Amino acid sequence: MEPTTTVFEQVKTVQALDHAAALICFDSPLYPAIEIKKYPATLRLLTTQIITITKTRLQTVIKWKREEECCQSYERNKQGICVPVCAGGCPNGFCLSPGKCRCNTGYTLDSKTNKCITACNGNCKNGKCTAPNTCTCNTGYSKDPKNSKNCLPICSPSCTNGKCTAPNTCTCNTGYSKDPKNSKNCLPICSPSCTNGKCTAPNTCTCNTGYSKDPKNSTNCLPVCSPSCANGKCTSPNTCTCYSGYIMDPKNSKNCLPVCRHPCVSGKCTAPNTCTCNTGYIRDIKNNTNCLPVCSLPCTNGKCTAPNTCTCNTGYSKDPKNNMNCLPVCSPSCTNGKCTAPNTCTCNTGYSKDPKNNMNCLPVCSQLCTNGKCTAPNTCTCNTGYSKDPKNNTNCLPVCSLPCSNGKCTAPNTCMCNTGYSKDPKNNMNCLPVCSPSCTNGHCTAPNTCTCDSGYSKDPKNNSNCLPVCNPSCSNGQCLAPNQCTCNNGYSKDRKNETNCLPACNPPCNNGKCTGPNSCICNPGFTKDPENENECLPICSPPCRNGTCISPNICTCSSGYTEDPKNNKNCLPVCINSCMNGTCVSPNKCICNEGFSKDPEDDRKCLPICTAGCINGVCVAPEICSCNTGFTKVPENNKLCVPVCSSGCVNGKCASPNTCECNVGYTIDPKNKNVCVPMCKIKCKNGSCTAEDTCTCKTGYVRSNTDPNTCIPACPSGCLNGHCTAPNVCTCDNGYSADIRNDAICMPVCLQGCVNGNCTEPNKCICHSGYIRHHKNPNRCVPDCHKGCKNGICTSPNTCTCHEGFTYDENKGCVPFCSGGCINGNCSALNRCDCFTGWSGTDCSIYQLKADTILREITVNRYPKHPYIVWFTLVSLLVLTVIVSPIIIKIIIWTQKIRKEKWENGGSSDVTAYRSSVSVLDQKRKENTELAEDEKESILFSELQPKCNQSPECIKELST
């Protein structure tokens, strides 16, 4: 029976990367054995290998393929590189090794969660650290402008005269108490209370308009003159009275000017007959009304004419470097000297005065300048046509543009011939020697001295004759003309030297010298060829290795070799393109250095070996990685290169070179790609988004309690009766205006003023103690007399000023005044009595009864008309007094009691009518009195008293 054909395949494809070899694992669990029938062997296969077993008939073929996968806790990234895995990722950092994060700058690793959390130097008080060194305040708190790590509680509106100790919780400052109407407002406490002012700070009164504090009594307010009375006394609001020695300023009624009998010069009259010098001036000790200018530094060569201003004396001008110094002026200026006084020069060292020009200093040379001019101390400048004598600095020698040949330059471009010489007719600067007799084959070069022509020399026998010269001399020949030799037999002309005759060798000497006819001597470094007497071979010591000796100690390398730079006798093998990181052992054959291996694509190239691979880098040396551009090594693993973002990745991680990947809730800043800015779904008003959906207010703003994305301006000092429209800027509510002393407080405005009261709300006055609001003018407070002020005017609290004709009674107030009194009646007006019933007269002393006309006559006329009646009356009275007096006394007492009761209860109908009329008069008087107070006029009650007798008809009419 044929064995069944079985094919087993397990394929798992994993991309293999050489530089990530360290992160690729080849071990994996074993699979169950796979058996092939009729074969006794058992074959086990690894999952990391691709095995294809094919059996067809009697032939079995097994193929193996390596499969690679990332180690445990590693995974492939988008580039196919195995990178470590950290559970939950590493926001604000990167995964350094499995389960281990490394944080970006500004973040720190939380040991409990293994997450990178923001780091803030110092705790965030009342806030949360949301970014490196960035605190985001809790709800109800805002940044402390002095400490960014501190969050202060927010009170909206802000606390007035208190401190915000918790969100929307104010604690009043010392000396303040809570406003019962506004929990964010603290009212100052003043004890005792302010008179004619308002308590604006603890125990501090603010006076009403037109008044200011009495320095001797803090609760008293004195009239104010604004501006204050200068040198005078404020005697009433905005009215000044000048002190003695002062007069009123015609331009300013609040200013009193002092009077000085003599005018102040450079000063101001600041007190009677007292001058105060202007700034920069001081009192003249000789004249106290004159002020002299002061210069902080003394004026050199000048006079102080104004504060710190010098005016130079005649012949001097200002020093440009020192405004307080005057320099002398020399005109013309000093040459080679210094102007030490007006038109006076002092010569510099090495110079002396020019006798012809007092302003000029001439240099002095200790020795006279020959053919030159002294231009600087001991310095000569040669005249034109002369130059310095190198041996004598003060001597100038004449200069000839061409040298004087055989003569001396005696003047510029003028030669004088030496003895034995005469002028060359063709060249004025040349002197020719004179010879006698003339020279043969030569020319006269000195008096009676011949110089042979080129190629000739003196004849020793005749000084005027010159013989031809062969130089070098004719070797192996005879000189017949200059350097022209005729060779001897066996010699031939030297091609390089016409005067030399060389021996002839045939064949010629190679690498040697023919020293005689057909006789060779080898050159140094050569030796005779034993086979050829005229051939010399080069000598190399030591002998050439892998080359040929072509000249003494010079080798030519064989093909495939090159000269060793350290040893020119040695030839090294050559490998084309050289052996990179290896050694060339023979032509084009390399052996790699330790730590390197052959490049499979180029046999002559050795590549460094990094056993663990280089992630995001290249292996540049054994076990040394060089990161790719934009990557850098991690100190903990020199085989791992992580991307670099040169400017960092704020609130993100560096995903690739200079490319940031933002954390959740952040996005790339369009202005800076290396910064991830937090995202706020709703735009922050007056603030910036510092964390996800978290706004941080700008300086001077705090978060709104109703909208966390809106920042409202803050006024730390409060904004009483107004609203904060910008940082530290209060806009007062309608009916309020800013307090000139404290712009954080808006004071209520009463357009019609608030006389004798405090304006507590717009157009609303609260009267001072002892005052009440006027019934017709609510903005006016009038003094209150709680017992009333009938027949008078209440001029101050509980103080009445009675009308004319009235006098003040402690119990009854203002009562009419009757100079003679009212015996049996009441004083109802000035010197006017209202008599009781039955009485009359100006003082109610006349008893009036119709039945007793006699008594009436007696009381009216004051003298007796009937004497007997008088006596009878007197006797009757005496009897009555003695007998009936007890009864009469009782009756009188009873009658007076009844009368008094009737009087108190209104009396009879006539008295009742009379009292009603008086009530009408009282009411009318009261109305007219109030009218008089409004019009500041006084209407006497007596003027309103009706002229009426006491008849019932008149009283009835008056009552009506």
Secondary structure, 3 states (H helix, E strand, C coil): CCCCCCCEECCCCCCCCHHHHHHEECCCCECCCEECCCCCCEECCECCEEEEEEEECCEEEEEEEECCEECCCEEECCCCCEEECCCCCCCCEEEEECCEEEECCCEEEECCCCEEEECCCCCCECEEEEECCEEEECCCEEEECCEEEEEEECCCCCCECEEEEECCEEEECCCEEEECCEEEEEEECCCCCCCCEEEEECCEEEECCCEEEECCEEEEEEECCCCCCECEEEEECCEEEECCCEEEECCEEEEEEECCCCCCECEEEEECCEEEECCCEEEECCEEEEEEECCCCCCECEEEEECCEEEECCCEEEECCEEEEEEECCCCCCECEEEEECCEEEECCCEEEECCEEEEEEECCCCCCECEEEEECCEEEECCCEEEECCEEEEEEECCCCCCECEEEEECCEEEECCCEEEECCEEEEEEECCCCCCECEEEEECCEEEECCCEEEECCEEEEEEECCCCCCECEEEEECCEEEECCCEEECCCCCCEEEECCCCCCECEEEEECCEEEECCCEEEECCEEEEEEECCCCCCECEEEEECCEEEECCCEEEECCEEEEEEECCCCCCECEEEEECCEEEECCCEEEECCEEEEEEECCCCCCECEEEEECCEEEECCCEEEECCEEEEEEECCCCCCECEEEEECCEEEECCCEEEECCEEEEEEECCCCCCECEEEEECCEEEECCCEEECCCCCCEEEECCCCCCECEEEEECCEEEECCCEEECCCCCCEEEECCCCCCECEEEEECCEEEECCCEEECCCCCCEEEECCCCCCCCEEEEECCEEEECCCEEEECCCEEEECCCCCCCCEEEEECCEEEECCCEECCCCCEECCCCCHHHHHHHHHCCCCCHHHHHHHHHHHHHHHHHHHHHHHHHHHHHHHHHHHHHHHCCCHHHHHHHHHHHHHHHHHHHHHHHHHHCCCCCCHHHHCCCCCCCHHHHHHHHC
